[in-house]
Amino acid sequence: MSELHLWLRHEPRTTERRTPVVPSDARRLVGSGLVLTVEESPQRIFPLEEYEAAGCRRAPAGSWASAPRDAVILGLKELPDEPAALPHRHVFFGHAYKQQPGAAELLGRFAAGGGALLDLEYLVDDEGRRLAAFGHWAGYLGAALAVLRHRNRLTAPLTPTTKDELDAVLRPDAGDEEFTALVIGALGRSGRGAWTAFRTAGVAATRWDLAETRDLDRRALLGHDVLVNAVLATTLVPPFLREEDLDSPARRLRTLCDVTCDVGSPFNVLPVYDRTTDWTEPVRRLREEPPLDLIAIDNLPSLLPRESSADFSAALLPQLLAFGTGAWARCLDRFHQACRELGIAEGEFRHD
Ligand SMILES: NC(=O)c1ccc[n+]([C@@H]2O[C@H](COP(=O)([O-])OP(=O)(O)OC[C@H]3O[C@@H](n4cnc5c(N)ncnc54)[C@H](O)[C@@H]3O)[C@@H](O)[C@H]2O)c1
């Protein structure tokens, strides 16, 4: 069998500074005997020289399209629109299996070229648990931004930072008023991250998970000053907040951060807003009197590119060292299933 060739591509989205493999893990991969090519990238948080020092090969940005056909192309977010046909196996977040806009076109490009999408969201263990995810830092940032907003210290536009810089503004000042906070989905990756950020901010947040929302006490929920929603909703449950709750006289709630960002989905537990916020305008006012501010940013971990890349890479490394086995086979099956569901016929050149 020929040695595995991984190809770490440049991310076309200019704000995306994260990478799925950091230089120290690249060294481990190369040390295991595989070939790792790394594309030049002006914004990747780690300079190419660090990858080269780890034994990686260098290639121009975007040259993955002409990589050897057996190379496995690694990335995080969307591919550029060209080429139309994709002959390689690609590892990234495709967002293409839940009827998202553009899903059929993307899967069609793989079918046309005989390639395959190995979607990182579907890289799961035997029990269906995600093996590599950015949740921790999403939750950490969600809670951090909520605290900064609540303390009137959030400045826009948001720009990528480091945990040390973030923590420096997150720690409480002597004059800061105390407030209460609630994290829902508190036992998950994002929820634990959110709780940790609150702790850095000097706030002991209340923690709710499935057991506490089964028989939802909305009055208790509205009695907190700040709420961070970090659930992974996979079934229909009664919403945590409805429009009428925002006008309840019992509402103490002033700052709401929805890390989940399921707006528009049938599983949305916060159907009180209709569009996400972003780095330029991170906060939207949902009510004036008394005020209620919303933060719902769907690319939170990109604000801490170094820490979130390191965390993700550490989780992905053992999977890459075992490329092709169990979890990857499930990933490939999921790709074929998605193509079938969309009536996309894969050609004779496909990877199996
Ligand atoms: N905004 C962003 O940038 C960003 C980035 C990464 C992840 N996310 C989102 O964050 C969410 C959480 O991701 P995660 O990796 O932490 O998932 P996870 O599976 O690790 O944790 C989810 C938690 O939610 C709990 N939960 C599910 N339904 C619940 C309910 N009805 N009531 C109370 N708790 C409930 C689960 O028990 C679990 O503890 C997901 O929706 C994910 O898409 C957002």
Ligand as a Chemical Component Dictionary entry (heavy atoms), coordinates in Angstrom:
data_LIG
# 
_chem_comp.id                   LIG 
_chem_comp.type                 NON-POLYMER 
_chem_comp.pdbx_formal_charge   0 
_chem_comp.three_letter_code    LIG 
# 
loop_
_chem_comp_atom.comp_id 
_chem_comp_atom.atom_id 
_chem_comp_atom.alt_atom_id 
_chem_comp_atom.type_symbol 
_chem_comp_atom.charge 
_chem_comp_atom.model_Cartn_x 
_chem_comp_atom.model_Cartn_y 
_chem_comp_atom.model_Cartn_z 
_chem_comp_atom.pdbx_ordinal 
LIG N1  N1  N 0  -21.664 29.565 17.359 1  
LIG C1  C1  C 0  -20.588 28.862 17.022 2  
LIG O1  O1  O 0  -19.599 29.385 16.499 3  
LIG C2  C2  C 0  -20.562 27.387 17.316 4  
LIG C3  C3  C 0  -19.367 26.660 17.185 5  
LIG C4  C4  C 0  -19.357 25.309 17.553 6  
LIG C5  C5  C 0  -20.539 24.710 17.976 7  
LIG N2  N2  N 1  -21.699 25.437 18.033 8  
LIG C6  C6  C 0  -22.978 24.855 18.461 9  
LIG O2  O2  O 0  -22.973 24.705 19.863 10 
LIG C7  C7  C 0  -23.942 23.708 20.205 11 
LIG C8  C8  C 0  -23.366 22.770 21.233 12 
LIG O3  O3  O 0  -22.273 22.048 20.672 13 
LIG P1  P1  P 0  -21.402 21.076 21.586 14 
LIG O4  O4  O 0  -20.209 20.659 20.785 15 
LIG O5  O5  O -1 -21.204 21.710 22.907 16 
LIG O6  O6  O 0  -22.401 19.851 21.748 17 
LIG P2  P2  P 0  -22.361 18.739 22.882 18 
LIG O7  O7  O 0  -23.052 17.564 22.280 19 
LIG O8  O8  O 0  -20.986 18.571 23.426 20 
LIG O9  O9  O 0  -23.257 19.348 24.068 21 
LIG C9  C9  C 0  -24.606 19.659 23.922 22 
LIG C10 C10 C 0  -25.261 19.606 25.295 23 
LIG O10 O10 O 0  -26.630 20.028 25.129 24 
LIG C11 C11 C 0  -27.405 19.236 25.990 25 
LIG N3  N3  N 0  -28.794 19.311 25.554 26 
LIG C12 C12 C 0  -29.343 18.820 24.419 27 
LIG N4  N4  N 0  -30.666 19.093 24.402 28 
LIG C13 C13 C 0  -30.940 19.761 25.550 29 
LIG C14 C14 C 0  -32.123 20.293 26.112 30 
LIG N5  N5  N 0  -33.291 20.185 25.490 31 
LIG N6  N6  N 0  -32.040 20.913 27.301 32 
LIG C15 C15 C 0  -30.852 21.033 27.956 33 
LIG N7  N7  N 0  -29.702 20.542 27.472 34 
LIG C16 C16 C 0  -29.745 19.909 26.284 35 
LIG C17 C17 C 0  -26.788 17.850 25.883 36 
LIG O11 O11 O 0  -27.202 17.007 26.949 37 
LIG C18 C18 C 0  -25.302 18.195 25.914 38 
LIG O12 O12 O 0  -24.813 18.231 27.232 39 
LIG C19 C19 C 0  -24.316 23.024 18.903 40 
LIG O13 O13 O 0  -25.581 23.513 18.497 41 
LIG C20 C20 C 0  -23.241 23.460 17.947 42 
LIG O14 O14 O 0  -23.707 23.504 16.600 43 
LIG C21 C21 C 0  -21.720 26.766 17.727 44 
# 
loop_
_chem_comp_bond.comp_id 
_chem_comp_bond.atom_id_1 
_chem_comp_bond.atom_id_2 
_chem_comp_bond.value_order 
_chem_comp_bond.pdbx_ordinal 
LIG N1  C1  SING 1  
LIG C1  O1  DOUB 2  
LIG C1  C2  SING 3  
LIG C2  C3  SING 4  
LIG C2  C21 DOUB 5  
LIG C3  C4  DOUB 6  
LIG C4  C5  SING 7  
LIG C5  N2  DOUB 8  
LIG N2  C6  SING 9  
LIG N2  C21 SING 10 
LIG C6  O2  SING 11 
LIG C6  C20 SING 12 
LIG O2  C7  SING 13 
LIG C7  C8  SING 14 
LIG C7  C19 SING 15 
LIG C8  O3  SING 16 
LIG O3  P1  SING 17 
LIG P1  O4  DOUB 18 
LIG P1  O5  SING 19 
LIG P1  O6  SING 20 
LIG O6  P2  SING 21 
LIG P2  O7  DOUB 22 
LIG P2  O8  SING 23 
LIG P2  O9  SING 24 
LIG O9  C9  SING 25 
LIG C9  C10 SING 26 
LIG C10 O10 SING 27 
LIG C10 C18 SING 28 
LIG O10 C11 SING 29 
LIG C11 N3  SING 30 
LIG C11 C17 SING 31 
LIG N3  C12 SING 32 
LIG N3  C16 SING 33 
LIG C12 N4  DOUB 34 
LIG N4  C13 SING 35 
LIG C13 C14 SING 36 
LIG C13 C16 DOUB 37 
LIG C14 N5  SING 38 
LIG C14 N6  DOUB 39 
LIG N6  C15 SING 40 
LIG C15 N7  DOUB 41 
LIG N7  C16 SING 42 
LIG C17 O11 SING 43 
LIG C17 C18 SING 44 
LIG C18 O12 SING 45 
LIG C19 O13 SING 46 
LIG C19 C20 SING 47 
LIG C20 O14 SING 48 
# 
